Structures are given as structure tokens and as C-alpha cells.
Amino acid sequence: MSNKIILKKKIKNFDKKIFIPGDKSLSIRWVLISSLSSGVSKAQNLLLSEDVIAALKSVRKLGVKVFYNKKICKIYGVGISGYRYRKGITINAQNSGTLARLMPGLIIDSPIPIKIIGDKSLSKRDFKRIADPLKQFGANFSLKNGFGLPLIMRGSKKLKPIKFFEKKGSAQVKSSLIFAGIKTNGKTIIKAKKSRNHTELLFKHLKLPIKVTKKKNFDLIEIHKVKKINPINYNIPSDISSSAFFIALTILSKKSKLIIKNVNINPTRLGMLTILKKMGASISYNNKKAYKGELIADLNIKSPKILKSINCPTNLNSGAIDEFLVIFLIAAKAEGVSFFKNLDELNKKESPRLKWGSKILRLMGVKVVTTNNSIKIFGNPKLKINKKIIIKNYLKDHRVFMASVIAALSFGGEWHIHDKDSIKTSFPSFLKTISTFENEK
């Protein structure tokens, strides 16, 4: 069976209501925290993507009993110090940077070396950013070429609390240090550039000893040793990063409406929506409520009559870092020239996404000017594609695949998009959901 899709037709206008699978960041964090709890945790709407299944397999290797099917997942927590560290454990994080970077914080007390591996794309990413601060706790690391996977870590039973300034705005680094802090005597202090705060919110919901003081440009986080974590039952809200593709599809379509139910609208994840509203998109919330520390709501999106260009404020970058590929597509249809800068982190994702974003736009016939951390997009509201476009060799980055599908359905042309199984990383049902739009009468 071919591992590519061919798209030849633009999408027609639609008026739909859809449900998106569970949030990937929350799904992985629920798995990891539940594994350390004292009791049985249950989750509904857990995202059963390759990344999350890799997390489930990882905690199993550490002696945690796991049960899951399409409807429910149960994790039988072993307690804060209950992991079974055995010789020869290898944890395969597959494509998940979240899992590979958070796991060393959880196993920081392992006196036995543990190996972490990943796929070709993940192995090229920077793990020195977690190894350096975790060494200060007392762990030892070996990294391939000094920065990548495979990684071998030996923890310590005599962990020292640390003070660390996290300057990159990496929620993964911050969360890894928080996990290490809960196994360490004394007070660990993290001064962290603002980023996603799912870990902190879950800790607060569970009444764990964490204090977060919000400053203008950073958060000051204090963590103390944890003796016990209560099990957590969770109906995982829908993923806003996965929703982004359908938000973009609606904005790029004419006379269309879309409702996406029960979406996680954590303020640290709303960079894309803020950017799109500045560009003229119509996006509103219904049924907004708090749940387990997070905010959730139904999203209402309507096609705008006019899209405006934007000189994007850099303070919105971290809250939109996973959505820039589709933001670039919307800028391609806007009136005027859009400019996005300080996007170094975009090239440190599953693929060099800034490069791929500009490549896709150039293939579409859009004028772009790029540097190693910025892109200028010359929008064309009348853009239509009447040629063949091939997308391949992009390190199987799931977001490159899905953004290419949205481009094909929005602008036309004949698209040959390879490696469709890349969506198993984060959104296995993506094409199934897309097919309901194509069948819309």
C-alpha cells in the first residue's frame, strides 16, 4: 500500500462540528505523573498516538502496570520512589521530544544507567539542554556527539536541589527539572522564560508542593520533595495544536463555519489564535470552563472576508511554536507582507520547520524572504495553484504532512504528499477527519 496521498481538489464551503482527539502534551504528562501516583489513575480521550503509546511502554519498562483500549486507560501507579530500575533498560521515545526530555527528570534517582533512544528525527535534536541542568542535581550523562540520542543517564540517590535559569522558553526542559525537583531533598528554584505550563497546573491541581510566581518576562518556580501523589482521573480535553489545521482550513475557505468541541485553551497555547485574530480571523469561545487546572471551551471559527498581513510580535512565538506552518499558509493569502522573526526554535523541531515552511510556500509560488530565524511572506489573496507539487524527505515531520494537506485543500493544484504514516505521531485520525470535509455536500 502506498505511503503517500494525492490531492487534486480544493475543499468546498462547509458548516461543521467536529471533535479532535486528546491533547498530546496533557496525555503524556498524565501518563508520567500517574505512573508515580499511589493508586489507580483513569483517563478518557487519551490520545493513542505513537508518542503517547511510547510513554505508556516506557513506564511499563519501569515496573508500572498499564491497561488501555480506545475508550479508557488505567495506570496502576507505583508511588514516587516505586520505579524498578533494572540493568539494561532502554526507553524508546520514538519521535517524542516531550517524552525523551521529561523522562530523565523522572528517573533522576536511578543508580543504574538507563538508555534513551529515538527515531532518526528525534536523535538529531538537542538533549544537552536537559543534560546540563540535570547534571547539577547529581546525574551523569553520555550523549551521542555531545548533544543527541542515544543518551545514557545514571542518576543518584543523593540528589542536590538546584537553582537554574531556563532561557529558551522550553516547557520540556522546565518540566524535566520540576520532575527531578520532586525527588530531591530541599528547594529547587527554576527561573523560566515563559512557556507552556501544563506540568505546573497539574501539580497545583494535585496539591503538590509547587509555587509559581509570575513575573513580566519569566516565571519563578519553587519545588519541594514530594512524598505522595494521589491518582488522577482525567477526561483529556482536545488538542489545540491538532485543531489548528482545521482552524486554518476554515479561515482559508470561503463562506465556511466550524465548531471544535471541548478544546484545551490554556493561555500559554493561544499564540496562534491571537495572531490569526490580529490578521482578521473570526474566532470565538463558547461553554468556557475550568477543568483540572486547565481552561477548555468550544471554538467557533468563521471564514473572514479579508485577511490582513501582520508584523508578528515575538512575544507570541512560544505560544504558537507548533502552529507556525499553518500560520504561514494564512499569511500567504493575506493582503500585504507579513513578517515573523526570532524563530530559531522552529528549526529545532522534528524537522527544520522554518526551512520547510518557506519551501512549501515557494513551491506554491509565494514570494518569501528568509534568514536563519525569520521569514517575510508576500501575501496574495487571489492565490491559486495549477501545478504539481511533491512533498517528501521531510524527516517524517507530522506537522509538515498535515500543513501540506491543508495547503492542497485550500489552494488547489495536484499535491503528492509522501509519508502519510507520519501522522501516527500526534493525530492518527487526521485523514479520517479530513475525509468528512471532502464529503460535505
C-alpha positions as CSV (number, residue, x, y, z in Angstrom):
1,M,0.0,0.0,0.0
2,S,1.3,3.4,-1.0
3,N,2.5,5.7,1.8
4,K,1.6,8.9,0.0
5,I,-1.6,10.7,-0.8
6,I,-2.5,12.6,-4.0
7,L,-4.9,15.5,-3.6
8,K,-6.3,17.3,-6.7
9,K,-9.4,19.1,-5.5
10,K,-9.9,22.2,-3.4
11,I,-12.3,21.9,-0.5
12,K,-15.9,23.3,-0.9
13,N,-17.5,25.5,1.7
14,F,-18.7,23.8,4.8
15,D,-20.6,24.2,8.1
16,K,-19.4,21.6,10.5
17,K,-19.0,20.5,14.1
18,I,-16.0,18.2,14.9
19,F,-14.3,16.5,17.9
20,I,-10.5,16.4,18.0
21,P,-8.5,13.7,19.9
22,G,-7.0,14.4,23.3
23,D,-4.2,16.9,23.9
24,K,-0.8,15.3,23.3
25,S,1.1,17.3,25.9
26,L,-1.5,16.6,28.6
27,S,-1.8,12.9,27.6
28,I,2.0,12.3,28.0
29,R,2.1,14.3,31.3
30,W,-0.9,12.4,32.6
31,V,0.9,9.1,31.9
32,L,4.1,10.1,33.6
33,I,2.5,11.7,36.7
34,S,0.1,8.8,37.1
35,S,2.9,6.3,37.0
36,L,4.3,7.9,40.2
37,S,1.0,8.1,41.9
38,S,-0.2,5.9,44.8
39,G,-3.2,4.2,43.3
40,V,-5.1,3.7,40.0
41,S,-5.5,6.6,37.6
42,K,-8.0,6.6,34.8
43,A,-8.1,8.6,31.6
44,Q,-10.7,9.1,28.9
45,N,-10.0,10.6,25.5
46,L,-6.3,9.8,25.9
47,L,-4.5,10.4,22.6
48,L,-3.5,7.0,21.4
49,S,-0.8,8.3,19.1
50,E,2.7,6.8,18.7
51,D,4.1,9.4,21.1
52,V,1.7,8.6,23.9
53,I,1.9,4.8,23.3
54,A,5.7,5.2,23.6
55,A,5.1,6.9,27.0
56,L,2.9,4.0,28.1
57,K,5.6,1.5,27.1
58,S,8.3,3.5,28.9
59,V,6.6,3.4,32.3
60,R,5.8,-0.3,31.8
61,K,9.6,-0.9,31.5
62,L,9.9,0.8,34.9
63,G,7.5,-1.7,36.5
64,V,4.2,0.1,36.1
65,K,1.1,-1.8,35.2
66,V,-0.9,-0.2,32.3
67,F,-4.2,-1.1,30.7
68,Y,-5.7,0.7,27.7
69,N,-8.1,0.5,24.9
70,K,-9.9,3.1,22.7
71,K,-12.2,4.2,25.5
72,I,-10.2,4.2,28.7
73,C,-6.6,3.9,30.1
74,K,-5.7,2.8,33.6
75,I,-2.3,3.2,35.2
76,Y,-1.5,1.4,38.4
77,G,0.9,3.9,40.0
78,V,3.9,2.6,41.9
79,G,4.5,5.6,44.1
80,I,7.0,8.4,44.0
81,S,10.0,6.1,44.6
82,G,8.5,2.9,43.1
83,Y,10.1,2.6,39.7
84,R,12.0,-0.7,39.3
85,Y,15.4,0.1,37.9
86,R,17.0,-3.0,36.3
87,K,20.1,-3.4,34.3
88,G,19.8,-3.0,30.6
89,I,16.7,-0.8,30.4
90,T,16.3,1.0,27.1
91,I,13.5,3.5,26.7
92,N,12.4,4.2,23.1
93,A,10.9,7.7,22.9
94,Q,10.1,7.2,19.1
95,N,9.5,10.7,17.8
96,S,8.5,12.3,21.1
97,G,10.7,15.2,22.3
98,T,8.4,15.6,25.3
99,L,8.9,12.0,26.5
100,A,12.6,11.9,25.8
101,R,13.2,15.2,27.7
102,L,10.8,14.6,30.6
103,M,11.8,11.0,31.3
104,P,15.4,11.8,32.6
105,G,13.8,14.0,35.3
106,L,11.5,11.2,36.4
107,I,14.4,8.7,36.6
108,I,16.9,11.1,38.2
109,D,17.1,8.8,41.2
110,S,18.1,5.7,39.2
111,P,21.5,4.4,40.4
112,I,21.6,2.2,37.3
113,P,22.4,3.5,33.8
114,I,19.3,3.8,31.6
115,K,19.5,4.4,27.8
116,I,17.0,6.6,25.9
117,I,16.8,6.3,22.1
118,G,14.5,7.7,19.5
119,D,13.8,7.8,15.7
120,K,16.1,9.5,13.2
121,S,14.4,12.9,13.6
122,L,14.4,12.9,17.4
123,S,18.0,11.6,17.6
124,K,19.2,14.9,15.9
125,R,17.6,17.2,18.5
126,D,19.3,18.9,21.3
127,F,19.5,17.0,24.6
128,K,22.3,18.9,26.1
129,R,19.7,21.4,27.1
130,I,18.4,18.9,29.7
131,A,21.6,17.1,30.5
132,D,23.4,20.3,31.7
133,P,20.9,21.3,34.4
134,L,20.2,17.6,35.4
135,K,23.9,17.1,36.0
136,Q,23.7,19.8,38.7
137,F,21.3,17.5,40.6
138,G,23.9,14.8,40.6
139,A,23.1,12.8,37.4
140,N,25.7,11.7,34.9
141,F,25.1,11.7,31.1
142,S,26.6,10.4,27.9
143,L,25.2,11.9,24.7
144,K,25.9,11.0,21.1
145,N,28.2,13.7,19.6
146,G,27.8,15.6,22.8
147,F,24.2,16.6,22.3
148,G,21.9,13.9,20.8
149,L,20.4,10.4,21.2
150,P,21.2,7.8,22.2
151,L,21.5,9.2,25.7
152,I,22.7,7.2,28.7
153,M,21.9,8.5,32.1
154,R,22.9,7.4,35.6
155,G,21.0,9.1,38.4
156,S,21.8,9.4,42.1
157,K,20.2,8.6,45.4
158,K,21.9,11.7,46.8
159,L,20.3,14.4,44.8
160,K,21.1,18.1,45.4
161,P,18.5,20.8,44.8
162,I,19.5,23.4,42.2
163,K,18.9,26.9,41.0
164,F,18.6,27.2,37.2
165,F,17.7,29.9,34.7
166,E,15.9,28.3,31.8
167,K,16.4,30.9,29.0
168,K,15.0,29.2,25.9
169,G,11.3,29.1,26.8
170,S,11.3,25.3,26.7
171,A,8.4,23.7,28.6
172,Q,10.1,20.3,28.1
173,V,13.3,21.4,29.9
174,K,11.3,23.2,32.7
175,S,9.1,20.1,33.2
176,S,12.0,17.8,33.4
177,L,13.6,19.9,36.1
178,I,10.3,20.0,38.0
179,F,10.1,16.2,38.0
180,A,13.7,16.0,39.2
181,G,12.9,18.5,41.9
182,I,10.1,16.4,43.4
183,K,12.6,13.6,44.1
184,T,15.2,15.9,45.7
185,N,15.5,17.0,49.3
186,G,15.4,20.8,49.7
187,K,14.0,23.5,47.5
188,T,14.7,23.6,43.7
189,I,14.3,27.0,42.1
190,I,13.7,27.5,38.4
191,K,13.7,30.9,36.7
192,A,12.0,30.0,33.4
193,K,11.3,32.0,30.3
194,K,7.5,31.8,29.7
195,S,6.3,28.6,28.0
196,R,3.6,26.0,28.3
197,N,2.6,25.4,31.9
198,H,0.7,22.1,31.8
199,T,3.0,20.5,34.3
200,E,2.7,23.3,36.8
201,L,-1.1,23.3,36.5
202,L,-1.4,19.6,37.0
203,F,0.9,19.8,40.1
204,K,-1.3,22.6,41.5
205,H,-4.4,20.6,40.9
206,L,-2.9,17.6,42.7
207,K,-1.9,20.0,45.6
208,L,1.8,19.1,45.2
209,P,4.4,21.5,46.7
210,I,5.0,23.8,43.8
211,K,4.9,27.6,43.9
212,V,4.8,29.7,40.7
213,T,5.4,33.5,40.9
214,K,4.6,35.2,37.6
215,K,6.9,38.0,36.5
216,K,6.7,40.0,33.3
217,N,9.2,38.0,31.2
218,F,9.6,34.8,33.2
219,D,8.1,32.6,35.9
220,L,9.8,31.8,39.2
221,I,9.1,28.2,40.1
222,E,9.9,26.6,43.5
223,I,9.6,22.8,44.0
224,H,10.0,20.7,47.1
225,K,10.3,17.0,47.6
226,V,7.1,15.0,47.2
227,K,6.1,12.1,49.4
228,K,2.9,11.0,47.7
229,I,0.9,11.8,44.6
230,N,-2.8,11.0,44.5
231,P,-4.2,9.2,41.5
232,I,-5.8,11.4,38.9
233,N,-8.9,10.7,36.8
234,Y,-8.9,12.8,33.7
235,N,-11.1,13.3,30.6
236,I,-8.3,14.7,28.4
237,P,-9.5,17.9,26.5
238,S,-9.0,18.1,22.8
239,D,-5.6,19.3,21.4
240,I,-5.4,22.9,20.2
241,S,-2.3,22.1,18.1
242,S,-4.2,19.4,16.2
243,S,-7.3,21.7,16.0
244,A,-5.0,24.3,14.3
245,F,-5.1,22.5,10.9
246,F,-8.9,22.7,10.8
247,I,-8.9,26.3,12.1
248,A,-6.6,27.2,9.2
249,L,-8.8,25.2,6.7
250,T,-11.8,27.2,7.7
251,I,-10.0,30.6,7.5
252,L,-8.6,29.7,4.1
253,S,-12.0,28.6,2.8
254,K,-14.9,30.8,1.6
255,K,-18.2,31.1,3.5
256,S,-17.4,28.3,5.9
257,K,-18.1,27.7,9.6
258,L,-16.6,25.3,12.1
259,I,-17.2,24.4,15.7
260,I,-14.5,22.3,17.5
261,K,-15.7,20.9,20.8
262,N,-14.0,20.8,24.2
263,V,-10.6,22.2,23.2
264,N,-7.8,23.0,25.7
265,I,-7.4,26.8,25.6
266,N,-4.6,27.1,28.0
267,P,-3.4,30.7,27.7
268,T,0.2,29.6,27.0
269,R,-1.1,27.7,23.9
270,L,-3.1,30.6,22.3
271,G,-0.4,32.3,20.3
272,M,-1.9,31.1,17.0
273,L,-5.4,32.3,17.8
274,T,-4.1,35.7,18.9
275,I,-2.0,36.0,15.7
276,L,-5.0,35.0,13.5
277,K,-7.4,37.4,15.2
278,K,-4.9,40.2,14.5
279,M,-5.0,39.1,10.9
280,G,-8.8,39.4,10.7
281,A,-9.9,35.9,11.6
282,S,-13.2,35.3,13.4
283,I,-12.6,33.0,16.3
284,S,-14.7,32.9,19.5
285,Y,-15.3,30.7,22.5
286,N,-18.5,29.0,23.8
287,N,-19.0,26.9,27.0
288,K,-15.8,28.1,28.6
289,K,-14.9,26.5,31.9
290,A,-12.1,25.4,34.2
291,Y,-11.1,21.7,34.3
292,K,-8.3,20.1,36.3
293,G,-6.4,23.4,36.3
294,E,-6.8,23.9,32.6
295,L,-9.3,26.1,30.6
296,I,-11.5,24.4,28.0
297,A,-14.1,25.7,25.5
298,D,-15.8,25.1,22.2
299,L,-14.1,27.0,19.4
300,N,-16.2,28.8,16.8
301,I,-14.4,29.7,13.6
302,K,-15.9,31.6,10.6
303,S,-14.2,32.4,7.2
304,P,-13.1,36.0,7.1
305,K,-13.8,38.3,4.1
306,I,-10.4,39.8,4.3
307,L,-7.1,38.6,5.8
308,K,-4.6,41.3,6.8
309,S,-0.8,40.9,6.9
310,I,1.0,41.0,10.3
311,N,4.3,42.1,11.7
312,C,4.1,39.3,14.3
313,P,5.0,40.3,17.9
314,T,7.8,38.0,19.1
315,N,6.2,37.5,22.5
316,L,3.6,35.4,20.7
317,N,6.1,32.9,19.3
318,S,6.3,30.4,22.2
319,G,2.5,30.1,22.3
320,A,2.3,29.4,18.6
321,I,5.6,27.4,18.0
322,D,3.8,24.2,16.8
323,E,1.3,26.1,14.6
324,F,3.6,28.4,12.5
325,L,3.4,26.2,9.4
326,V,-0.3,26.8,9.0
327,I,0.1,30.5,10.1
328,F,2.5,30.9,7.2
329,L,-0.2,29.4,4.8
330,I,-2.7,32.0,6.1
331,A,-0.1,34.8,5.6
332,A,0.2,33.6,2.0
333,K,-3.4,34.6,1.4
334,A,-3.3,37.9,3.4
335,E,-3.2,41.3,1.8
336,G,0.3,42.7,2.2
337,V,3.6,41.5,3.6
338,S,3.8,39.5,6.8
339,F,6.9,39.3,8.9
340,F,7.9,36.7,11.6
341,K,11.2,36.8,13.4
342,N,13.1,35.2,16.3
343,L,12.0,31.7,15.2
344,D,15.3,29.9,15.9
345,E,13.3,27.2,17.9
346,L,11.2,26.4,14.8
347,N,14.3,24.8,13.2
348,K,14.9,22.6,16.3
349,K,11.6,20.7,16.0
350,E,11.0,17.3,14.3
351,S,12.3,18.9,11.1
352,P,13.8,22.3,10.4
353,R,10.3,23.8,10.2
354,L,11.2,27.3,9.2
355,K,13.0,25.9,6.2
356,W,10.1,23.6,5.4
357,G,7.6,26.4,5.8
358,S,9.4,28.6,3.3
359,K,10.0,25.7,0.9
360,I,6.3,24.8,0.8
361,L,5.4,28.5,0.1
362,R,8.0,28.7,-2.7
363,L,6.6,25.5,-4.2
364,M,3.2,27.2,-4.1
365,G,4.5,30.2,-6.0
366,V,4.6,32.6,-3.0
367,K,7.4,35.1,-2.7
368,V,9.3,34.7,0.6
369,V,12.5,36.2,2.0
370,T,14.1,34.2,4.8
371,T,17.0,34.3,7.2
372,N,18.1,31.6,9.6
373,N,15.5,32.8,12.1
374,S,12.9,35.0,10.2
375,I,10.6,34.9,7.3
376,K,8.9,37.6,5.2
377,I,5.8,36.4,3.3
378,F,4.3,38.4,0.4
379,G,0.6,37.6,0.6
380,N,-1.7,37.1,-2.4
381,P,-5.4,37.0,-1.7
382,K,-6.1,35.6,-5.2
383,L,-3.5,32.8,-4.9
384,K,-4.5,29.7,-6.8
385,I,-2.3,26.7,-7.7
386,N,-2.4,24.9,-11.1
387,K,0.6,22.7,-10.9
388,K,2.0,19.5,-9.4
389,I,3.7,19.8,-6.0
390,I,5.7,17.0,-4.4
391,I,6.3,17.0,-0.6
392,K,8.8,14.4,0.6
393,N,12.1,13.8,2.5
394,Y,11.0,16.0,5.5
395,L,12.1,13.6,8.3
396,K,8.5,12.4,8.6
397,D,7.5,15.5,10.5
398,H,3.8,15.1,11.1
399,R,3.1,18.8,11.1
400,V,4.7,19.2,7.7
401,F,2.5,16.5,6.3
402,M,-0.7,17.9,7.8
403,A,0.1,21.5,6.8
404,S,0.7,20.3,3.2
405,V,-2.7,18.6,3.2
406,I,-4.3,21.9,4.3
407,A,-2.4,23.8,1.6
408,A,-3.6,21.4,-1.1
409,L,-7.3,21.6,0.0
410,S,-7.2,25.4,0.3
411,F,-5.2,26.5,-2.8
412,G,-5.7,23.7,-5.3
413,G,-3.2,22.1,-7.6
414,E,-2.1,18.4,-7.7
415,W,-0.2,17.5,-4.5
416,H,1.8,14.3,-4.0
417,I,2.5,14.2,-0.2
418,H,4.7,11.3,1.0
419,D,5.0,9.6,4.4
420,K,1.3,9.8,5.4
421,D,2.0,7.4,8.3
422,S,3.9,10.4,10.0
423,I,0.5,11.5,11.4
424,K,0.6,8.5,13.8
425,T,2.9,10.5,15.9
426,S,0.3,13.0,17.0
427,F,-3.0,12.7,15.1
428,P,-3.7,9.2,13.7
429,S,-7.3,10.0,12.7
430,F,-6.3,13.2,10.8
431,L,-7.1,11.9,7.3
432,K,-10.3,10.3,8.5
433,T,-11.5,13.7,9.9
434,I,-10.4,15.4,6.7
435,S,-12.5,13.0,4.6
436,T,-15.6,14.2,6.4
437,F,-14.9,17.7,5.0
438,E,-14.3,16.4,1.5
439,N,-17.6,14.5,1.6
440,E,-19.5,17.6,2.7
441,K,-22.4,18.4,0.3
